[in-house]
Amino acid sequence: MAADSCAYPPLLHPDHPAATPTSRKKYLRVLAFAASAALILCVAAFVSYSSSGARRTDLPGNGASEPRRRISRGPAEGVSEKSSVGLLRSSPSYPWTNSMLLWQRTAFHFQPQKNWMLPRAGPTYYRGWYHLFYQYNPASAVWGNITWGHAVSLDLVHWFYLPLAMVPDNWYDANGVWTGSATILPDGRLAMLYTGSTAELVQVQNLAVPADPDDPLLLKWVKYESNPVLVPPPGIAPRDFRDPTTAWYVPSESAWRIAIGSKNDSQRHAGIALVYRTSDFLSYELLPGVLHSVAGTGMWECVDFYPVSTESATGLDTSAAAGPGVKHVLKASLDDDRHDYYAIGTYEAATNAWVPDDPEKDVGIGLRYDYGMFYASKTFYDPVKQRRVLWGWIGETDSERTDLRKGWASLQTLPRTVLLDHKTGSNLIQWPVDDVETLRSGSQEFSNVSIPAGSVVPLDVGTATQVDIVAEFGVNKSALAGAVDAVVGYNCSTSGGAAGRGVLGPFGLLVLADDDLSEQTAVYFYFVRSSDGSISTHFCHDELRSSEAADIVKRVYGSLVPVLDGETLSVRILVDHSVIESFAQGGRTCITSRVYPTSATYGGGRLFLFNNATGIDVTAKSLKIWQMGSAFIRPFSEHDSVSLH
C-alpha cells in the first residue's frame, strides 16, 4: 500500500534525477483524449446502426423487446471478456445446490477464500518464503476493482493468506493494479514493476518496493512517488502496453532489461515484445526495434522471457547469459484466443533480438504450455532448489451468475517445474513440483490390466475425487503395425471426443466419473497412422460428458505428444475436485480441465480404464493411484510466525 515516506534504500542513482510526474500526466491525457475520441466515433456509428435494427425488432408480432444486456466491463478497459459469456447466453440455468457448489472448491490448488482472482503478479522467493501475489477483486466474484492479493508458503503447497499487498489508490493505477513481475537485485533488494490502469484507462508501468526490506513476509509496500516510470511510447495504443517481465541483467551494459507486450496492427496485426533498458528501475530507454514479433497473433499479454539449460536438469536464473549450453524461451499469452504459446530460440543481447529455432513453431503459431483451460502464466526462478517454476490461471467456463452464487471464480494451477526436453531438444518439459508429492497417502497399484477393444474396466480405488494417478500403457506392436486406420488429419478438438471410435483409439482413463458413467471426463491417447506408415500420438481431454449441467462450456482439448522410439506411453493425472491436470510423456504435452460434476462428487467419484478403439487391445502395464491430502490453505497468524520460524 502507499506510504508517506520510504525507509527503503532508494534505487535511484544520484546522477539520474527522477522525471516529474506532471509531464507524464499531460502526455497521458493526450493519449486518453485520442482514445476517447476514437471510442466516441465508434459508439456513434454503433448507435446509428443499432437504431435502425431496433425499429426492426419493434415491428408488430415480435412481442416484447429483449432485455438490455449488461455492458461489458472487460474490453472497455483494455482486457478481455470472460470467454464463456457469448457461448452461454441462451443456456438454461442449472439448479445448482449449495452442496454442489461447495464441493467445487479444491483441496490443494491455490485459490482465495472468496471472490475473483488471476495469479500472474510477481511470484518470487524472498528471505525464506515463497510469495504469490495475484490480481484480486475483494468485492465480488467477477472481474473488476483489481487489487493485489498476497499469500506466502514455505514449500509451494501449504499457503497462508496475507493482507492485500497493493490497492488502486493513485491516479496511475486508479482502474486497477494489474500484472507485475519481481526482480531480486544482487544486494538482495526487491523491485516490483507492475501495470497500472490510470484514471483515463491508459496502461502504464509503475514501481513499488517493500516498505521494510527486513520483513520476510513483505506485508507493506511503497509505490514510487514519481510513478509511472513508463508510459506507452509513440505508435503504441494506450490500452496495448502491459505486463512487464522480470528484469535480466546485461553485464556489458551494467544495466537491466525488461520486456513489455503489445501489438502492431499496421504490421498485419503482429504481436510484439518491446524491450527497455534501465540502470536504476526509475529511468528507462526504449531499445530500437523489438525483441520479436509474429504477424497475425495480435496483442501479446503476460510476456515471459527466460533461459533454459541445454545440458543440465536444473533451472537457470533469469539473468543467465546467452551462449553455449543456453537457450531462451519467449512466451506470450494471446489476447485474441486466450492461450499461452511459447517457442525456444537464441537471444542476442547486442542486437536486442531473439530468433526461434523453428520458425514454423514461432510464438503464437506453434507450441503451447497447456492445451486446456490455462492462461496468463508466469515463471520465476527458485534459488533454493535451482528450478524454474511455472504457474498458470485456470478460468471458469460457467456463467457469471453461477460464479456470484458460489462466491468465487478461478484459481491457479499447481506450480510446475520447467526444463528443456533434452531428448527432443525442441520442446519444454513441465512437471508438478516435487513438493506436491508430500500430500500423497494410501497408494494402490495395478499391473498388466487388460483393456480389450470396446471395453470399460472399473478400478476399485474407492472415492477418486482427490487423487494423483501415474499410468503406463502398452499396445501390441504387431497389432499396431498391421492396423489400417482411415483417419486423416485427426484433431482432438474436432474429433467428437472419446465417444468417437477409431481403429487405433481412443484409450485411457475416465476420471471424475459416476457409477453409471453418466458423468465422466476422459483423459486419453489416440494413435494415427499416416500414409507413409509412421504413427503419431495424440493426447486429449474430453469434457463433453463431464457434467449434467448445460450452463457451462464443455470442450475437447488436446494436441500431439512426441513419443520416441523405445518409450512407454505414460501419463500423470492430478484430480482435485473440479480440476484435472494431466502430463503426458513426462510433461511434453499438458492439459488442464475445469469441470463441474453434479453427481461424481464427494463419495460418488469413480475411476475407470477404457479402450474405445476397434482394432487394438491395450494393456495398463502399470497403474499407481495415491489419495491426496489437503494443503489446508488458511490465513496467516501470529502463532504461525512463531511456530514456523
Disulfide bonds with the S-S distance in Angstrom:
Cys492-Cys540 2.05
